[in-house]
Amino acid sequence: MLPIPGQMFIAVALAIIFTANLPISFALIFVTNPLTMPAVFYGAYKLGAWIIGTDPIDVEFQASWTWFTQSLEDIWVPLVVGSQVLGILLAGLGYLVIDGLWRNAIKRQWEARQRKRNQ
């Protein structure tokens, strides 16, 4: 949930450094694609403003690079804080879901092996 261009390269580099699953790290970058990015980052901005205790600035959003660069000075702190918190929360939730699915798959494989042996 990095609100910067080039998050793909950062995610791939961190996946290599921390020996994480590279294909999943690369694929999850596209959760924030051009269609979802405005909504995700607006939510992150509102979350960040709430966390640091400031009122969100009521701005007219335009999905353009010009608007973003002109508004960055006013929105960057809540946006970065909200993006990081949202990223940490979603990473934790994703970990729990994937871990649960993995454990369930292993359990089913184990039970299938046990049934085969008992036949």
For each residue, the residues with C-beta under 8 A, 3 or more apart:
1: 32 40 44 83 84 86 87 90
2: 7 10 83 87
3: 41 44 79 80 83
4: 7 10
5:
6: 9 10
7: 2 4 10 11 29 32
8: 11 12 26 29
9: 6 12 13
10: 2 4 6 7 13 14
11: 7 8 14 15 25 26 28 29
12: 8 9 15 16 22 25 26
13: 9 10 16 17
14: 10 11 17 18 20 25
15: 11 12 18 19 20 21 22 25 26
16: 12 13 19 22
17: 13 14
18: 14 15
19: 15 16
20: 14 15 24 25
21: 15 24 25
22: 12 15 16 25 26
23: 26 27
24: 20 21 27 28
25: 11 12 14 15 20 21 22 28 29
26: 8 11 12 15 22 23 29
27: 23 24 30
28: 11 24 25 31 94
29: 7 8 11 25 26 32
30: 27 33
31: 28 36 40
32: 1 7 29 36 37 40 41
33: 30 36 37
34: 37
35:
36: 31 32 33 39 40
37: 32 33 34 40 41
38: 41 42 61 63
39: 36 42 43
40: 1 31 32 36 37 43 44 86
41: 3 32 37 38 44 45 79 83
42: 38 39 45 46 61
43: 39 40 46 47 82 86
44: 1 3 40 41 47 48 79 82 83 85 86
45: 41 42 48 49 56 75 78 79 82
46: 42 43 49 50 56 78 82
47: 43 44 50 51 78 81 82 85 86
48: 44 45 51 52 77 78 79 80 81 82 83 85
49: 45 46 52 54 55 56 78 82
50: 46 47 53
51: 47 48 78 81 82 85
52: 48 49 77 78 81
53: 50
54: 49 78
55: 49
56: 45 46 49 78
57: 74 75
58:
59: 71 74 75
60:
61: 38 42 67
62: 66 67
63: 38 67
64: 67 68
65: 68 69
66: 62 69 70
67: 61 62 63 64 70 71
68: 64 65 71 72
69: 65 66 72
70: 66 67
71: 59 67 68 74 75
72: 68 69 75 76
73: 76
74: 57 59 71
75: 45 57 59 71 72 78 79
76: 72 73 79 80
77: 48 52 80 81
78: 45 46 47 48 49 51 52 54 56 75 81 82
79: 3 41 44 45 48 75 76 82 83
80: 3 48 76 77 83 84
81: 47 48 51 52 77 78 84 85
82: 43 44 45 46 47 48 49 51 78 79 85 86
83: 1 2 3 41 44 48 79 80 86 87
84: 1 80 81 87 88
85: 44 47 48 51 81 82 88 89
86: 1 40 43 44 47 82 83 89 90
87: 1 2 83 84 90 91
88: 84 85 91 92
89: 85 86 92 93
90: 1 86 87 93 94
91: 87 88 94 95
92: 88 89 95 96
93: 89 90 96 97
94: 28 90 91 97 98
95: 91 92 98 99
96: 92 93 99 100
97: 93 94 100 101
98: 94 95 101 102
99: 95 96 102 103
100: 96 97 103 104
101: 97 98 104 105
102: 98 99 105 106
103: 99 100 106 107
104: 100 101 107 108
105: 101 102 108 109
106: 102 103 109 110
107: 103 104 110 111
108: 104 105 111 112
109: 105 106 112 113
110: 106 107 113 114
111: 107 108 114 115
112: 108 109 115 116
113: 109 110 116 117
114: 110 111 117 118
115: 111 112 118 119
116: 112 113 119
117: 113 114
118: 114 115
119: 115 116
